[in-house]
Amino acid sequence: MAWHGTLDLRYRRDGEATRVHDRHDGPLRVLRSFHPEGERVCHSVLVHPPGGIVGGDTLAIRIDLEPGAHALLTTPGATRFYRSLGETATQSLEGGAAGLVAKRIGKRLGLDEAGVEENEMIGGSALTIGEYLSPRLYLSYGVGLFQPGEVIALRYKLSHDVGVRIQRGTEETRAGVEYRIEK
């Protein structure tokens, strides 16, 4: 039986305190939110009661960290992925908090782009950095946050509406034509 779960977390500033509102679907949830360092930082313990993750499981965490809010997310133990001959299991992280950290790191390193995004070739969230080598040529590198894997992508813009994209991942290579149609 495959587990599908989503967890939406919204951290907001309330005076000097950080408060969290969570909404879940499926078994993925917040066990406890508390403030051991004082009201400014909200600690949230995330749990997936079935234990490890097996083939076919899909878990997604979306985080919205409003300006001035501070949060620390943790789990009671390391997430365990179990081998399966069936479907691939995925765990993903989305939201302003992860992307903001990546963008700040990218900016300090002088990169054109850095962020956390879903990557189909890795099968979940990836930390991705990229650089424009010319106005039409873009090179990016992504590494899996929860699943092992990496992907290199090269994108070349043929015109305003048409481009070519080539990706080389740990286990496969893809190429395609990207186009945009405006109405």
N, CA and C atoms as a LAMMPS dump frame, in Angstrom:
ITEM: TIMESTEP
0
ITEM: NUMBER OF ATOMS
549
ITEM: BOX BOUNDS ff ff ff
-5.0000000000000000e+02 5.0000000000000000e+02
-5.0000000000000000e+02 5.0000000000000000e+02
-5.0000000000000000e+02 5.0000000000000000e+02
ITEM: ATOMS id mol type element x y z
1 1 1 N 0.839 -1.185 0
2 1 2 C 0 0 0
3 1 3 C 0.881 1.244 0
4 2 1 N 0.661 2.124 -0.946
5 2 2 C 1.436 3.358 -1.044
6 2 3 C 0.792 4.46 -0.201
7 3 1 N 1.647 5.241 0.476
8 3 2 C 1.17 6.365 1.279
9 3 3 C 1.361 7.651 0.481
10 4 1 N 0.35 8.504 0.507
11 4 2 C 0.426 9.813 -0.129
12 4 3 C 0.105 10.837 0.942
13 5 1 N 1.013 11.758 1.156
14 5 2 C 0.788 12.747 2.198
15 5 3 C 1.329 14.106 1.81
16 6 1 N 0.612 15.141 2.227
17 6 2 C 1.095 16.512 2.057
18 6 3 C 0.997 17.213 3.401
19 7 1 N 1.907 18.125 3.605
20 7 2 C 1.931 18.922 4.819
21 7 3 C 2.221 20.359 4.419
22 8 1 N 1.29 21.26 4.72
23 8 2 C 1.457 22.689 4.456
24 8 3 C 1.724 23.383 5.777
25 9 1 N 2.827 24.111 5.852
26 9 2 C 3.2 24.828 7.066
27 9 3 C 3.29 26.318 6.76
28 10 1 N 2.68 27.136 7.592
29 10 2 C 2.75 28.589 7.42
30 10 3 C 3.232 29.196 8.733
31 11 1 N 4.453 29.73 8.704
32 11 2 C 5.032 30.381 9.876
33 11 3 C 4.855 31.886 9.719
34 12 1 N 4.319 32.529 10.771
35 12 2 C 4.085 33.967 10.713
36 12 3 C 4.564 34.621 12.005
37 13 1 N 4.879 35.874 11.901
38 13 2 C 5.309 36.662 13.055
39 13 3 C 4.081 37.19 13.774
40 14 1 N 4.047 37.049 15.102
41 14 2 C 2.962 37.564 15.934
42 14 3 C 3.625 38.32 17.08
43 15 1 N 3.849 39.61 16.89
44 15 2 C 4.616 40.384 17.862
45 15 3 C 6.054 39.917 17.837
46 16 1 N 6.568 39.476 18.967
47 16 2 C 7.925 38.933 19.038
48 16 3 C 7.972 37.416 18.821
49 17 1 N 6.808 36.797 18.71
50 17 2 C 6.737 35.334 18.598
51 17 3 C 6.521 34.889 17.149
52 18 1 N 6.959 33.668 16.867
53 18 2 C 6.664 33.015 15.589
54 18 3 C 5.621 31.948 15.854
55 19 1 N 4.536 31.98 15.1
56 19 2 C 3.449 31.007 15.231
57 19 3 C 3.368 30.192 13.95
58 20 1 N 2.869 28.966 14.063
59 20 2 C 2.736 28.101 12.897
60 20 3 C 1.294 27.627 12.764
61 21 1 N 0.841 27.57 11.527
62 21 2 C -0.449 26.956 11.201
63 21 3 C -0.119 25.804 10.257
64 22 1 N -0.6 24.619 10.581
65 22 2 C -0.304 23.477 9.706
66 22 3 C -1.588 22.819 9.236
67 23 1 N -1.517 22.275 8.029
68 23 2 C -2.629 21.525 7.442
69 23 3 C -2.03 20.3 6.779
70 24 1 N -2.596 19.143 7.051
71 24 2 C -2.051 17.922 6.474
72 24 3 C -3.137 17.114 5.773
73 25 1 N -2.663 16.295 4.86
74 25 2 C -3.532 15.339 4.176
75 25 3 C -2.736 14.04 4.139
76 26 1 N -3.25 13.004 4.726
77 26 2 C -2.518 11.744 4.816
78 26 3 C -1.75 11.662 6.119
79 27 1 N -0.829 10.717 6.218
80 27 2 C -0.164 10.448 7.487
81 27 3 C 0.932 11.439 7.873
82 28 1 N 1.433 12.227 6.95
83 28 2 C 2.501 13.184 7.249
84 28 3 C 1.93 14.341 8.065
85 29 1 N 2.517 14.626 9.24
86 29 2 C 1.946 15.664 10.099
87 29 3 C 2.967 16.232 11.072
88 30 1 N 2.553 17.294 11.785
89 30 2 C 3.365 17.897 12.838
90 30 3 C 3.025 17.192 14.143
91 31 1 N 4.022 16.59 14.768
92 31 2 C 3.823 15.945 16.063
93 31 3 C 3.674 17.002 17.153
94 32 1 N 4.568 18.018 17.087
95 32 2 C 4.565 19.039 18.125
96 32 3 C 5.278 20.283 17.623
97 33 1 N 4.739 21.448 17.957
98 33 2 C 5.427 22.724 17.732
99 33 3 C 5.617 23.379 19.089
100 34 1 N 6.814 23.862 19.349
101 34 2 C 7.113 24.446 20.657
102 34 3 C 8.224 25.485 20.506
103 35 1 N 8.563 26.174 21.602
104 35 2 C 9.504 27.299 21.581
105 35 3 C 10.58 27.144 22.658
106 36 1 N 11.484 26.167 22.553
107 36 2 C 12.493 25.973 23.607
108 36 3 C 13.538 27.087 23.678
109 37 1 N 13.685 27.866 22.601
110 37 2 C 14.661 28.961 22.588
111 37 3 C 14.003 30.304 22.887
112 38 1 N 12.759 30.273 23.282
113 38 2 C 11.995 31.509 23.458
114 38 3 C 10.985 31.628 22.323
115 39 1 N 10.102 32.593 22.411
116 39 2 C 8.992 32.729 21.468
117 39 3 C 9.41 33.079 20.043
118 40 1 N 10.597 33.591 19.846
119 40 2 C 11.031 34.063 18.519
120 40 3 C 11.187 32.934 17.508
121 41 1 N 11.659 31.749 17.937
122 41 2 C 11.894 30.621 17.031
123 41 3 C 10.91 29.491 17.346
124 42 1 N 10.145 29.078 16.334
125 42 2 C 9.195 27.982 16.503
126 42 3 C 9.836 26.686 16.006
127 43 1 N 9.923 25.691 16.874
128 43 2 C 10.442 24.374 16.516
129 43 3 C 9.257 23.472 16.183
130 44 1 N 9.328 22.763 15.05
131 44 2 C 8.268 21.826 14.661
132 44 3 C 8.873 20.45 14.422
133 45 1 N 8.293 19.441 15.057
134 45 2 C 8.721 18.06 14.882
135 45 3 C 7.762 17.405 13.89
136 46 1 N 8.286 16.964 12.745
137 46 2 C 7.479 16.347 11.697
138 46 3 C 7.576 14.834 11.791
139 47 1 N 6.449 14.149 11.621
140 47 2 C 6.439 12.684 11.686
141 47 3 C 5.655 12.092 10.521
142 48 1 N 6.077 10.917 10.142
143 48 2 C 5.374 10.078 9.159
144 48 3 C 5.169 8.742 9.865
145 49 1 N 4.016 8.578 10.572
146 49 2 C 3.801 7.408 11.433
147 49 3 C 4.062 6.038 10.803
148 50 1 N 3.825 5.822 9.49
149 50 2 C 4.129 4.489 8.968
150 50 3 C 5.613 4.12 9.048
151 51 1 N 6.487 5.077 9.388
152 51 2 C 7.918 4.778 9.518
153 51 3 C 8.678 5.198 8.284
154 52 1 N 9.298 4.253 7.611
155 52 2 C 10.094 4.561 6.43
156 52 3 C 9.243 4.806 5.204
157 53 1 N 9.918 5.052 4.102
158 53 2 C 9.265 5.328 2.827
159 53 3 C 9.586 4.189 1.873
160 54 1 N 8.556 3.664 1.212
161 54 2 C 8.737 2.549 0.276
162 54 3 C 8.231 2.949 -1.103
163 55 1 N 8.445 2.084 -2.081
164 55 2 C 8.033 2.341 -3.454
165 55 3 C 6.571 2.736 -3.56
166 56 1 N 6.316 3.816 -4.287
167 56 2 C 4.966 4.311 -4.484
168 56 3 C 4.571 5.403 -3.512
169 57 1 N 5.285 5.55 -2.388
170 57 2 C 4.983 6.611 -1.431
171 57 3 C 5.317 7.97 -2.04
172 58 1 N 4.485 8.951 -1.755
173 58 2 C 4.736 10.323 -2.196
174 58 3 C 4.441 11.247 -1.035
175 59 1 N 5.462 11.927 -0.53
176 59 2 C 5.315 12.859 0.584
177 59 3 C 5.795 14.228 0.138
178 60 1 N 4.988 15.255 0.374
179 60 2 C 5.343 16.62 -0.032
180 60 3 C 5.165 17.559 1.148
181 61 1 N 6.153 18.416 1.364
182 61 2 C 6.106 19.416 2.425
183 61 3 C 6.222 20.787 1.774
184 62 1 N 5.245 21.656 2.034
185 62 2 C 5.271 23.019 1.515
186 62 3 C 5.38 23.965 2.704
187 63 1 N 6.323 24.899 2.628
188 63 2 C 6.587 25.808 3.739
189 63 3 C 6.448 27.25 3.271
190 64 1 N 5.714 28.044 4.042
191 64 2 C 5.596 29.474 3.802
192 64 3 C 6.128 30.165 5.049
193 65 1 N 7.267 30.807 4.925
194 65 2 C 7.901 31.495 6.043
195 65 3 C 7.756 32.992 5.79
196 66 1 N 6.845 33.635 6.522
197 66 2 C 6.592 35.053 6.318
198 66 3 C 7.756 35.882 6.857
199 67 1 N 7.916 37.11 6.362
200 67 2 C 9.021 37.968 6.824
201 67 3 C 9.037 38.103 8.342
202 68 1 N 10.223 37.971 8.923
203 68 2 C 10.39 38.109 10.361
204 68 3 C 10.138 36.849 11.163
205 69 1 N 9.589 35.814 10.548
206 69 2 C 9.325 34.554 11.249
207 69 3 C 10.578 33.683 11.228
208 70 1 N 10.764 32.893 12.275
209 70 2 C 11.928 32.001 12.386
210 70 3 C 11.433 30.606 12.766
211 71 1 N 11.927 29.589 12.057
212 71 2 C 11.469 28.225 12.317
213 71 3 C 12.624 27.24 12.21
214 72 1 N 12.496 26.142 12.942
215 72 2 C 13.409 25.019 12.861
216 72 3 C 12.548 23.768 12.717
217 73 1 N 12.771 23.016 11.635
218 73 2 C 12.01 21.796 11.388
219 73 3 C 12.917 20.597 11.582
220 74 1 N 12.39 19.562 12.221
221 74 2 C 13.182 18.367 12.471
222 74 3 C 12.269 17.144 12.483
223 75 1 N 12.883 15.968 12.494
224 75 2 C 12.146 14.712 12.623
225 75 3 C 12.756 13.935 13.783
226 76 1 N 12.011 12.995 14.381
227 76 2 C 12.555 12.227 15.505
228 76 3 C 13.729 11.336 15.108
229 77 1 N 13.842 10.975 13.861
230 77 2 C 14.94 10.132 13.379
231 77 3 C 15.109 10.336 11.895
232 78 1 N 16.171 9.792 11.356
233 78 2 C 16.409 9.913 9.923
234 78 3 C 15.313 9.198 9.142
235 79 1 N 14.898 9.794 8.035
236 79 2 C 13.901 9.145 7.189
237 79 3 C 14.556 7.949 6.517
238 80 1 N 13.902 6.824 6.583
239 80 2 C 14.447 5.61 5.984
240 80 3 C 13.714 5.302 4.682
241 81 1 N 14.475 5.123 3.616
242 81 2 C 13.912 4.696 2.335
243 81 3 C 14.216 3.214 2.193
244 82 1 N 13.183 2.415 1.929
245 82 2 C 13.354 0.984 1.8
246 82 3 C 13.362 0.572 0.334
247 83 1 N 14.202 -0.387 -0.005
248 83 2 C 14.314 -0.886 -1.371
249 83 3 C 13 -1.516 -1.815
250 84 1 N 12.679 -1.309 -3.088
251 84 2 C 11.44 -1.837 -3.63
252 84 3 C 11.658 -2.175 -5.098
253 85 1 N 11.028 -3.236 -5.561
254 85 2 C 11.105 -3.587 -6.97
255 85 3 C 9.997 -2.904 -7.758
256 86 1 N 9.114 -2.207 -7.065
257 86 2 C 7.97 -1.546 -7.706
258 86 3 C 8.252 -0.09 -8.011
259 87 1 N 7.257 0.762 -7.729
260 87 2 C 7.331 2.181 -8.042
261 87 3 C 8.388 2.898 -7.21
262 88 1 N 8.779 4.068 -7.681
263 88 2 C 9.736 4.911 -6.983
264 88 3 C 9.025 5.681 -5.878
265 89 1 N 9.693 5.856 -4.753
266 89 2 C 9.167 6.675 -3.659
267 89 3 C 9.743 8.075 -3.792
268 90 1 N 8.96 9.102 -3.422
269 90 2 C 9.455 10.472 -3.489
270 90 3 C 9.104 11.233 -2.231
271 91 1 N 9.989 12.145 -1.879
272 91 2 C 9.766 13.078 -0.788
273 91 3 C 10.208 14.422 -1.321
274 92 1 N 9.397 15.462 -1.134
275 92 2 C 9.753 16.76 -1.7
276 92 3 C 9.53 17.87 -0.696
277 93 1 N 10.254 18.953 -0.916
278 93 2 C 10.17 20.133 -0.071
279 93 3 C 9.992 21.328 -0.982
280 94 1 N 8.968 22.121 -0.715
281 94 2 C 8.714 23.316 -1.502
282 94 3 C 8.513 24.478 -0.561
283 95 1 N 8.716 25.668 -1.064
284 95 2 C 8.326 26.831 -0.292
285 95 3 C 9.368 27.909 -0.26
286 96 1 N 8.922 29.033 0.234
287 96 2 C 9.755 30.225 0.292
288 96 3 C 10.999 30.048 1.141
289 97 1 N 10.907 29.284 2.224
290 97 2 C 12.046 29.153 3.13
291 97 3 C 13.222 28.473 2.448
292 98 1 N 12.985 27.335 1.822
293 98 2 C 14.066 26.603 1.164
294 98 3 C 14.618 27.401 -0.003
295 99 1 N 13.74 27.974 -0.804
296 99 2 C 14.169 28.753 -1.957
297 99 3 C 14.929 30.002 -1.56
298 100 1 N 14.498 30.66 -0.475
299 100 2 C 15.155 31.869 -0.011
300 100 3 C 16.587 31.588 0.416
301 101 1 N 16.797 30.516 1.153
302 101 2 C 18.151 30.149 1.583
303 101 3 C 19.037 29.881 0.361
304 102 1 N 18.514 29.11 -0.59
305 102 2 C 19.28 28.796 -1.797
306 102 3 C 19.601 30.054 -2.595
307 103 1 N 18.635 30.96 -2.72
308 103 2 C 18.869 32.196 -3.474
309 103 3 C 19.934 33.063 -2.808
310 104 1 N 19.91 33.123 -1.493
311 104 2 C 20.929 33.918 -0.782
312 104 3 C 22.32 33.326 -0.989
313 105 1 N 22.415 32.004 -0.927
314 105 2 C 23.702 31.348 -1.163
315 105 3 C 24.158 31.615 -2.59
316 106 1 N 23.254 31.455 -3.553
317 106 2 C 23.586 31.697 -4.954
318 106 3 C 24.058 33.109 -5.204
319 107 1 N 23.398 34.077 -4.572
320 107 2 C 23.772 35.481 -4.748
321 107 3 C 25.175 35.743 -4.208
322 108 1 N 25.483 35.158 -3.06
323 108 2 C 26.819 35.345 -2.475
324 108 3 C 27.908 34.696 -3.318
325 109 1 N 27.554 33.611 -4.011
326 109 2 C 28.528 32.939 -4.876
327 109 3 C 28.598 33.578 -6.259
328 110 1 N 27.727 34.559 -6.529
329 110 2 C 27.735 35.231 -7.817
330 110 3 C 27.048 34.452 -8.927
331 111 1 N 26.128 33.551 -8.575
332 111 2 C 25.412 32.764 -9.58
333 111 3 C 24.168 33.499 -10.048
334 112 1 N 23.754 33.249 -11.293
335 112 2 C 22.548 33.873 -11.826
336 112 3 C 21.301 33.331 -11.152
337 113 1 N 21.251 32.038 -10.869
338 113 2 C 20.076 31.43 -10.25
339 113 3 C 20.481 30.352 -9.266
340 114 1 N 19.717 30.24 -8.188
341 114 2 C 19.867 29.154 -7.216
342 114 3 C 18.527 28.987 -6.542
343 115 1 N 18.122 27.754 -6.312
344 115 2 C 16.834 27.528 -5.674
345 115 3 C 16.572 26.062 -5.405
346 116 1 N 15.466 25.807 -4.734
347 116 2 C 14.998 24.45 -4.486
348 116 3 C 13.776 24.255 -5.366
349 117 1 N 13.792 23.214 -6.183
350 117 2 C 12.684 22.968 -7.103
351 117 3 C 12.475 21.476 -7.278
352 118 1 N 11.284 21.141 -7.739
353 118 2 C 10.989 19.752 -8.073
354 118 3 C 11.754 19.384 -9.337
355 119 1 N 12.385 18.23 -9.334
356 119 2 C 13.109 17.777 -10.509
357 119 3 C 12.654 16.368 -10.833
358 120 1 N 12.023 16.217 -11.976
359 120 2 C 11.456 14.932 -12.391
360 120 3 C 12.531 13.859 -12.558
361 121 1 N 13.715 14.241 -13.029
362 121 2 C 14.767 13.246 -13.252
363 121 3 C 15.328 12.706 -11.937
364 122 1 N 15.3 13.51 -10.88
365 122 2 C 15.769 13.065 -9.573
366 122 3 C 14.635 12.389 -8.818
367 123 1 N 13.406 12.804 -9.076
368 123 2 C 12.256 12.207 -8.4
369 123 3 C 11.907 12.893 -7.108
370 124 1 N 12.147 14.183 -7.026
371 124 2 C 11.82 14.941 -5.827
372 124 3 C 12.518 16.285 -5.842
373 125 1 N 12.701 16.848 -4.66
374 125 2 C 13.31 18.171 -4.538
375 125 3 C 14.799 18.129 -4.819
376 126 1 N 15.263 19.199 -5.47
377 126 2 C 16.69 19.323 -5.786
378 126 3 C 17.155 20.741 -5.507
379 127 1 N 18.356 20.859 -5.002
380 127 2 C 19.022 22.153 -4.905
381 127 3 C 19.649 22.385 -6.266
382 128 1 N 19.225 23.449 -6.943
383 128 2 C 19.666 23.705 -8.309
384 128 3 C 20.343 25.066 -8.393
385 129 1 N 21.499 25.096 -9.05
386 129 2 C 22.198 26.348 -9.318
387 129 3 C 22.382 26.476 -10.819
388 130 1 N 22.422 27.707 -11.313
389 130 2 C 22.557 27.899 -12.748
390 130 3 C 23.246 29.194 -13.094
391 131 1 N 23.778 29.221 -14.306
392 131 2 C 24.532 30.375 -14.773
393 131 3 C 24.294 30.567 -16.265
394 132 1 N 24.053 31.81 -16.679
395 132 2 C 23.963 32.133 -18.102
396 132 3 C 25.377 32.258 -18.64
397 133 1 N 25.724 31.39 -19.589
398 133 2 C 27.045 31.44 -20.204
399 133 3 C 27.074 32.481 -21.321
400 134 1 N 25.909 32.768 -21.873
401 134 2 C 25.704 33.829 -22.849
402 134 3 C 24.228 34.208 -22.73
403 135 1 N 23.781 35.264 -23.416
404 135 2 C 22.367 35.621 -23.305
405 135 3 C 21.409 34.509 -23.752
406 136 1 N 21.863 33.57 -24.581
407 136 2 C 20.998 32.496 -25.073
408 136 3 C 21.306 31.128 -24.465
409 137 1 N 22.433 30.975 -23.803
410 137 2 C 22.881 29.667 -23.309
411 137 3 C 22.91 29.651 -21.781
412 138 1 N 22.163 28.69 -21.193
413 138 2 C 22.041 28.577 -19.745
414 138 3 C 22.438 27.173 -19.3
415 139 1 N 23.275 27.072 -18.281
416 139 2 C 23.748 25.802 -17.741
417 139 3 C 23.328 25.71 -16.282
418 140 1 N 22.74 24.557 -15.88
419 140 2 C 22.35 24.381 -14.481
420 140 3 C 22.772 23.013 -13.978
421 141 1 N 22.905 22.919 -12.65
422 141 2 C 23.273 21.678 -11.98
423 141 3 C 22.361 21.524 -10.771
424 142 1 N 21.782 20.332 -10.612
425 142 2 C 20.917 20.066 -9.473
426 142 3 C 21.32 18.792 -8.774
427 143 1 N 21.168 18.786 -7.453
428 143 2 C 21.471 17.599 -6.651
429 143 3 C 20.271 17.325 -5.748
430 144 1 N 19.898 16.053 -5.626
431 144 2 C 18.736 15.662 -4.842
432 144 3 C 18.893 15.982 -3.375
433 145 1 N 17.82 16.496 -2.769
434 145 2 C 17.838 16.787 -1.34
435 145 3 C 17.46 15.571 -0.505
436 146 1 N 16.524 14.754 -1.016
437 146 2 C 16.063 13.595 -0.265
438 146 3 C 16.394 12.281 -0.941
439 147 1 N 16.613 12.315 -2.242
440 147 2 C 16.955 11.121 -3
441 147 3 C 18.343 11.332 -3.599
442 148 1 N 19.132 10.272 -3.684
443 148 2 C 20.425 10.426 -4.338
444 148 3 C 20.206 10.684 -5.825
445 149 1 N 21.019 11.506 -6.38
446 149 2 C 20.93 11.787 -7.807
447 149 3 C 21.354 13.205 -8.108
448 150 1 N 21.717 13.414 -9.346
449 150 2 C 22.103 14.734 -9.804
450 150 3 C 21.749 14.865 -11.271
451 151 1 N 21.618 16.108 -11.714
452 151 2 C 21.249 16.357 -13.104
453 151 3 C 21.935 17.639 -13.582
454 152 1 N 22.44 17.578 -14.799
455 152 2 C 23.018 18.748 -15.462
456 152 3 C 22.105 19.069 -16.638
457 153 1 N 21.758 20.348 -16.794
458 153 2 C 20.867 20.75 -17.882
459 153 3 C 21.502 21.892 -18.657
460 154 1 N 21.32 21.846 -19.956
461 154 2 C 21.796 22.885 -20.86
462 154 3 C 20.589 23.356 -21.66
463 155 1 N 20.345 24.664 -21.662
464 155 2 C 19.198 25.226 -22.376
465 155 3 C 19.701 26.299 -23.334
466 156 1 N 19.288 26.185 -24.587
467 156 2 C 19.688 27.157 -25.603
468 156 3 C 18.443 27.781 -26.209
469 157 1 N 18.383 29.093 -26.206
470 157 2 C 17.227 29.834 -26.716
471 157 3 C 17.442 30.119 -28.2
472 158 1 N 16.632 29.477 -29.047
473 158 2 C 16.735 29.677 -30.493
474 158 3 C 16.085 30.987 -30.919
475 159 1 N 14.95 31.32 -30.307
476 159 2 C 14.239 32.566 -30.579
477 159 3 C 13.506 32.958 -29.305
478 160 1 N 12.707 33.991 -29.377
479 160 2 C 11.951 34.452 -28.215
480 160 3 C 10.998 33.37 -27.697
481 161 1 N 10.467 32.546 -28.6
482 161 2 C 9.453 31.556 -28.235
483 161 3 C 9.912 30.101 -28.28
484 162 1 N 11.111 29.817 -28.788
485 162 2 C 11.547 28.433 -28.989
486 162 3 C 12.955 28.236 -28.415
487 163 1 N 13.124 27.092 -27.731
488 163 2 C 14.428 26.749 -27.176
489 163 3 C 14.639 25.245 -27.165
490 164 1 N 15.867 24.84 -26.941
491 164 2 C 16.237 23.428 -26.854
492 164 3 C 16.786 23.187 -25.456
493 165 1 N 16.382 22.055 -24.851
494 165 2 C 16.854 21.699 -23.504
495 165 3 C 17.386 20.274 -23.526
496 166 1 N 18.582 20.093 -22.962
497 166 2 C 19.202 18.774 -22.847
498 166 3 C 19.527 18.56 -21.375
499 167 1 N 19.137 17.39 -20.847
500 167 2 C 19.4 17.061 -19.446
501 167 3 C 20.122 15.724 -19.355
502 168 1 N 21.105 15.668 -18.493
503 168 2 C 21.826 14.422 -18.237
504 168 3 C 21.734 14.153 -16.744
505 169 1 N 21.028 13.078 -16.389
506 169 2 C 20.872 12.706 -14.995
507 169 3 C 21.742 11.521 -14.638
508 170 1 N 21.629 11.077 -13.408
509 170 2 C 22.396 9.943 -12.92
510 170 3 C 22.106 8.685 -13.733
511 171 1 N 20.834 8.507 -14.14
512 171 2 C 20.451 7.274 -14.815
513 171 3 C 19.917 7.443 -16.225
514 172 1 N 19.698 8.672 -16.694
515 172 2 C 19.144 8.843 -18.038
516 172 3 C 19.529 10.195 -18.62
517 173 1 N 19.349 10.306 -19.927
518 173 2 C 19.579 11.552 -20.658
519 173 3 C 18.296 11.893 -21.404
520 174 1 N 17.929 13.177 -21.407
521 174 2 C 16.726 13.63 -22.106
522 174 3 C 17.062 14.861 -22.936
523 175 1 N 16.329 15.019 -24.011
524 175 2 C 16.431 16.224 -24.835
525 175 3 C 15.038 16.572 -25.302
526 176 1 N 14.803 17.846 -25.493
527 176 2 C 13.482 18.253 -25.949
528 176 3 C 13.494 19.675 -26.461
529 177 1 N 12.407 20.027 -27.12
530 177 2 C 12.206 21.375 -27.628
531 177 3 C 11.158 22.041 -26.744
532 178 1 N 11.472 23.241 -26.26
533 178 2 C 10.54 24.009 -25.45
534 178 3 C 9.997 25.14 -26.321
535 179 1 N 8.703 25.368 -26.24
536 179 2 C 8.126 26.465 -27.018
537 179 3 C 7.016 27.131 -26.217
538 180 1 N 6.735 28.359 -26.601
539 180 2 C 5.714 29.135 -25.905
540 180 3 C 4.75 29.686 -26.954
541 181 1 N 3.473 29.538 -26.695
542 181 2 C 2.434 30.075 -27.577
543 181 3 C 1.632 31.085 -26.768
544 182 1 N 1.629 32.31 -27.217
545 182 2 C 0.869 33.352 -26.505
546 182 3 C -0.41 33.647 -27.264
547 183 1 N -1.476 33.806 -26.531
548 183 2 C -2.774 34.107 -27.144
549 183 3 C -3.088 35.571 -27.049
